[in-house]
């Protein structure tokens, strides 16, 4: 009798555990990359490095969801950058460990709401519509937006004047309506100063078969604390941005195009090239990815940034070409080369070969 009751109790417990596992899940994922290359900034000397993150910054992440019933889910994600060559949190060694992303939210038929540090629509558009994605070494768009990577120059500039994700933010993503989606991101000023103001950005995308379009408009306000990891990484001026992005997959080739315009506030952009300050900047990029074999793809991208101040201007032009060879669904080898020419300086360049793995 007792044995039967114990069996029934055990079966009931297993059923409850199975139901709980079906309702919630946690996933470990990430991206690891290592390469070796030669790098020269436009105002520096050539160096040879064993480098992590040429094609995308390596990271590790945890994400999870819980089914709350009625189509409602709770979701979260925690992500940290990794320098595979040193084991450091390469982007923010002295800052938050979860510096790539940290948010919690709810999703359902209404869309998705996330609170915390979340990717900006500008960053999503920047990486989605160029063949080199989020590469801070070989993507002209990422280089111009964020001025990061091994060939970055102290004489170039971060035109977006903010990080790839906004901290202390609230983000809403709409459901998909016949291919149309939208994003609204808001970051309060979190300051009692009357001189500060809140920040917001809007993104609208359309996807239909081979065609993809995305537009972004944003106003950073005058606050820095709401946008960046810490005051040590602040970008001390407001800006407004309008960005237009498109791609079309013809099968034999996928074409990409981007154009963005930035306008800065009373504290103009930091000096760049031969200019003492910058009031406006524009960034554009044209690129292609061409599958040449079942496993190999050729990548090419040309982009330029133009910086303006009253009575003068400067430009930064970048051309990149690369080849990516898939060894499996999760592992590939790559090689890439880039050149850069900034007004008033000698050319910069970088060449690298490496391997990348997702899990």
VENWO-V113190 format. One record per residue. N is the residue number from 0. RES is the residue in one letter. PSI is psi in degrees with one decimal (NA if undefined). Layout:
N,RES,PSI
N,RES,PSI
This chain:
0,X,-51.0
1,X,-37.2
2,X,-41.7
3,X,-41.9
4,X,-40.1
5,X,-40.6
6,X,-42.4
7,X,-43.3
8,X,-42.3
9,X,-42.2
10,X,-40.9
11,X,-41.3
12,X,-44.3
13,X,-38.4
14,X,-41.2
15,X,-42.7
16,X,-44.0
17,X,-40.1
18,X,-40.9
19,X,-40.8
20,X,-33.3
21,X,-26.7
22,X,-22.8
23,X,155.7
24,X,150.8
25,X,135.1
26,X,137.0
27,X,131.6
28,X,170.3
29,X,-175.2
30,X,127.8
31,X,134.9
32,X,139.5
33,X,145.5
34,X,170.1
35,X,138.5
36,X,177.1
37,X,130.1
38,X,137.7
39,X,117.3
40,X,160.8
41,X,-20.5
42,X,25.7
43,X,-172.3
44,X,164.4
45,X,134.4
46,X,149.1
47,X,130.9
48,X,147.1
49,X,110.1
50,X,144.5
51,X,134.6
52,X,34.0
53,X,-43.7
54,X,-29.0
55,X,143.7
56,X,127.5
57,X,147.4
58,X,165.1
59,X,143.6
60,X,158.4
61,X,133.4
62,X,155.6
63,X,162.7
64,X,153.0
65,X,128.5
66,X,114.3
67,X,-2.1
68,X,154.2
69,X,24.8
70,X,2.4
71,X,136.7
72,X,145.7
73,X,136.8
74,X,155.7
75,X,162.7
76,X,140.8
77,X,122.5
78,X,138.9
79,X,135.0
80,X,148.7
81,X,131.9
82,X,101.5
83,X,-28.0
84,X,-26.8
85,X,-17.6
86,X,1.6
87,X,160.8
88,X,91.1
89,X,-31.9
90,X,-36.7
91,X,68.6
92,X,-37.4
93,X,12.4
94,X,-154.4
95,X,140.2
96,X,-40.9
97,X,55.7
98,X,-10.5
99,X,-32.1
100,X,142.5
101,X,108.4
102,X,160.8
103,X,146.9
104,X,-173.8
105,X,145.0
106,X,154.2
107,X,-155.7
108,X,-21.5
109,X,-12.3
110,X,-137.5
111,X,137.4
112,X,128.2
113,X,138.7
114,X,132.5
115,X,-146.6
116,X,121.9
117,X,143.8
118,X,138.9
119,X,152.6
120,X,-33.4
121,X,-42.8
122,X,-43.1
123,X,-43.9
124,X,-42.1
125,X,-43.7
126,X,-25.4
127,X,-19.1
128,X,33.0
129,X,149.7
130,X,-19.9
131,X,8.9
132,X,-129.1
133,X,19.3
134,X,120.7
135,X,-1.6
136,X,-39.4
137,X,-13.6
138,X,115.5
139,X,-40.1
140,X,-49.0
141,X,-38.3
142,X,-44.3
143,X,-37.4
144,X,-41.5
145,X,-9.7
146,X,53.1
147,X,173.3
148,X,171.2
149,X,-15.0
150,X,9.9
151,X,150.5
152,X,145.8
153,X,-16.5
154,X,-5.3
155,X,-171.8
156,X,153.1
157,X,94.6
158,X,-25.3
159,X,-16.8
160,X,31.2
161,X,175.4
162,X,174.7
163,X,-22.3
164,X,143.4
165,X,132.2
166,X,165.1
167,X,38.6
168,X,159.9
169,X,125.9
170,X,133.1
171,X,128.8
172,X,129.5
173,X,162.6
174,X,171.3
175,X,119.1
176,X,95.7
177,X,39.5
178,X,-11.8
179,X,134.2
180,X,155.7
181,X,155.8
182,X,134.3
183,X,125.9
184,X,133.4
185,X,134.6
186,X,113.1
187,X,157.2
188,X,-23.8
189,X,41.7
190,X,147.0
191,X,-2.0
192,X,130.1
193,X,-15.6
194,X,-17.9
195,X,161.1
196,X,160.5
197,X,169.1
198,X,148.5
199,X,157.7
200,X,145.6
201,X,138.6
202,X,139.5
203,X,130.2
204,X,153.2
205,X,128.0
206,X,124.9
207,X,100.6
208,X,-124.2
209,X,-10.9
210,X,135.0
211,X,132.4
212,X,147.9
213,X,133.9
214,X,146.0
215,X,137.6
216,X,135.9
217,X,153.0
218,X,114.2
219,X,-10.6
220,X,-164.1
221,X,1.0
222,X,148.6
223,X,-29.7
224,X,-31.1
225,X,-16.1
226,X,-29.9
227,X,170.0
228,X,-36.6
229,X,170.8
230,X,-26.7
231,X,-18.1
232,X,25.8
233,X,155.2
234,X,98.5
235,X,54.5
236,X,153.7
237,X,158.6
238,X,158.2
239,X,142.7
240,X,141.8
241,X,127.4
242,X,136.4
243,X,131.0
244,X,144.6
245,X,152.1
246,X,152.9
247,X,127.6
248,X,107.7
249,X,-1.5
250,X,-62.0
251,X,-19.0
252,X,144.6
253,X,125.0
254,X,143.8
255,X,146.5
256,X,141.6
257,X,143.7
258,X,130.4
259,X,143.5
260,X,133.2
261,X,138.4
262,X,131.3
263,X,158.6
264,X,-156.6
265,X,-35.1
266,X,98.0
267,X,169.1
268,X,151.8
269,X,162.8
270,X,146.4
271,X,136.3
272,X,-124.5
273,X,7.4
274,X,145.2
275,X,-22.7
276,X,166.4
277,X,131.5
278,X,-32.4
279,X,155.3
280,X,147.4
281,X,145.0
282,X,131.0
283,X,159.9
284,X,139.0
285,X,136.7
286,X,166.7
287,X,150.9
288,X,130.9
289,X,111.2
290,X,115.7
291,X,-21.8
292,X,179.2
293,X,-24.1
294,X,-12.6
295,X,141.7
296,X,131.1
297,X,135.3
298,X,139.0
299,X,140.1
300,X,137.5
301,X,130.0
302,X,155.5
303,X,147.2
304,X,136.2
305,X,126.8
306,X,137.0
307,X,138.8
308,X,166.8
309,X,119.1
310,X,1.4
311,X,164.1
312,X,169.1
313,X,162.2
314,X,155.4
315,X,114.9
316,X,132.3
317,X,131.7
318,X,132.9
319,X,143.8
320,X,143.9
321,X,172.5
322,X,131.1
323,X,127.4
324,X,114.9
325,X,124.5
326,X,-22.6
327,X,-172.5
328,X,-23.0
329,X,-7.5
330,X,137.4
331,X,158.0
332,X,150.4
333,X,159.9
334,X,143.3
335,X,154.3
336,X,140.8
337,X,148.7
338,X,151.8
339,X,140.2
340,X,113.0
341,X,134.0
342,X,126.3
343,X,3.1
344,X,159.5
345,X,161.4
346,X,147.0
347,X,164.2
348,X,162.6
349,X,144.7
350,X,135.6
351,X,151.8
352,X,147.3
353,X,-174.4
354,X,144.1
355,X,149.2
356,X,134.0
357,X,150.3
358,X,NA
